[in-house]
Amino acid sequence: MPKPTVYFETTVVGHIAARQQSDIIVAARQLSSNRWWKGRDKYRIFISQVVIDECSAGDSTAAAERLDLLTDIEVLAITAEAKSLAAELMLRYGIPQSEPRDALHISLAAVHGIEFLLTWNFRHIANAETRATIEQICRDCGYKPPSICSPDELMGDWENDE
């Protein structure tokens, strides 16, 4: 049986690589991200050049630590179809026009048929108010939308199976 596919968005990478935070919500997300990362072999994981570019930004030491996590992860091609769907996501208000990279994360997962988009971006990607719009735009453009979720949601109860 093939492994489920996951597009691994930058916010999750950041939570895994970051220094332990004192903010309880951020710390909980870091813990959840790290638990999911330890069980990542249950999935076929993908990233894109967008993730690589975002992980490369900022402090060079932190960037190197983020990029180190991406070694050996398959990179999805940024196709004309993905760019077109990203533009449609912004045009039809699924994603704000000020956030083209977030639109591209979603479109890449949809165009490449990825089952899950893993993120901590609740503002623009995993947003309850815009999720139905995002999914409808993907369908209207001929693509099955990925299930957008956090590491907690994707992990479910499998960590107790070990």
C-alpha positions in Angstrom: 0.0 0.0 0.0 1.5 3.4 -0.9 2.3 5.9 1.8 0.0 8.9 2.1 1.5 12.1 0.6 2.3 15.2 2.6 3.4 18.7 1.4 5.4 20.0 4.3 4.9 23.8 4.6 7.5 26.2 6.0 5.8 26.9 9.4 6.2 23.3 10.5 9.9 23.3 9.5 10.3 26.4 11.6 8.7 24.9 14.6 10.9 21.8 14.4 14.2 23.7 14.0 13.5 26.6 16.4 14.9 27.0 19.8 12.5 26.0 22.6 10.0 28.8 23.1 8.5 30.0 26.4 5.1 30.9 24.9 3.0 27.9 25.8 1.1 27.7 22.5 4.3 27.9 20.5 6.0 25.4 22.7 3.1 23.0 22.3 3.3 23.4 18.5 7.0 22.7 18.6 6.4 19.5 20.7 3.7 18.4 18.3 5.8 19.1 15.2 8.7 17.2 16.6 6.5 14.2 17.5 5.2 14.2 13.9 8.7 14.6 12.5 9.8 11.5 14.4 7.0 9.5 12.7 7.4 11.0 9.3 8.5 7.7 7.7 4.7 6.9 7.6 4.4 9.4 4.8 5.9 10.4 1.4 6.9 14.0 2.1 7.3 16.8 -0.4 8.4 20.4 -0.4 8.9 23.1 -3.0 11.4 25.8 -3.9 9.1 28.1 -2.0 9.7 26.2 1.2 13.5 26.2 0.5 13.5 29.9 -0.2 11.5 30.7 3.0 13.7 28.4 5.1 16.8 30.1 3.6 15.8 33.6 4.9 16.9 35.2 8.1 19.7 34.3 10.5 22.2 32.2 8.7 22.7 29.7 11.5 18.9 29.2 11.9 18.5 29.0 8.1 21.1 26.2 8.0 19.3 24.3 10.7 16.0 24.6 8.8 17.6 23.6 5.5 19.2 20.6 7.1 15.8 19.2 7.8 14.9 19.4 4.1 17.7 17.1 3.0 16.4 14.2 0.9 12.8 15.5 0.7 11.3 15.4 -2.8 10.9 18.9 -4.4 7.7 19.6 -6.4 8.1 21.5 -9.6 6.5 25.0 -9.7 4.5 24.5 -12.9 2.4 26.9 -15.0 -0.7 25.0 -13.7 0.4 25.7 -10.1 1.0 29.4 -10.8 -2.4 29.6 -12.5 -4.2 28.0 -9.5 -2.3 30.2 -7.1 -3.5 33.3 -9.0 -7.0 32.0 -9.0 -6.9 31.4 -5.2 -5.9 35.1 -4.8 -8.3 36.5 -7.4 -11.3 34.7 -5.8 -10.3 35.6 -2.2 -9.3 32.2 -1.0 -5.9 33.7 -0.1 -5.1 37.4 0.3 -3.3 38.9 -2.7 -0.6 40.0 -0.3 0.3 36.3 0.3 1.2 34.8 -3.0 3.6 32.2 -1.4 0.7 30.9 0.7 -1.4 30.5 -2.4 1.4 28.7 -4.1 1.8 26.2 -1.2 -1.8 25.3 -1.6 -1.8 25.2 -5.4 1.4 23.1 -5.5 -0.2 20.5 -3.3 -3.4 20.5 -5.3 -1.9 20.4 -8.7 0.5 17.6 -7.8 -2.2 15.5 -6.1 -0.8 15.6 -2.6 -3.2 14.3 0.0 -2.2 16.5 3.0 -0.8 20.0 3.4 0.8 20.2 6.8 0.9 23.7 8.3 0.7 25.9 11.4 -0.4 28.9 9.2 -3.9 29.5 10.6 -4.0 33.0 9.3 -4.1 32.3 5.5 -3.8 28.5 4.9 -5.6 26.5 7.6 -8.2 29.2 8.2 -11.7 28.0 9.1 -13.3 31.0 7.4 -11.6 30.5 4.1 -11.1 26.8 3.9 -14.3 26.1 2.1 -13.5 28.8 -0.5 -10.0 27.4 -1.0 -11.4 23.9 -1.5 -14.1 25.1 -3.9 -11.6 27.1 -6.0 -9.4 24.0 -6.3 -12.3 21.9 -7.4 -13.6 24.6 -9.8 -10.1 24.6 -11.4 -10.2 20.8 -11.8 -8.0 19.8 -8.8 -8.8 17.8 -5.6 -7.8 20.1 -2.7 -5.3 18.7 -0.2 -6.5 18.1 3.4 -5.0 21.1 5.1 -4.1 20.2 8.7 -1.7 20.7 11.5 0.8 18.1 12.8 -1.7 17.3 15.6 -4.5 16.6 13.2 -2.4 14.4 10.9 -0.7 12.6 13.7 -4.0 11.6 15.3 -3.4 8.7 17.7 -0.6 6.9 15.8 2.0 8.0 18.3 0.3 5.7 20.8 0.6 2.7 18.3 4.4 2.6 18.9 
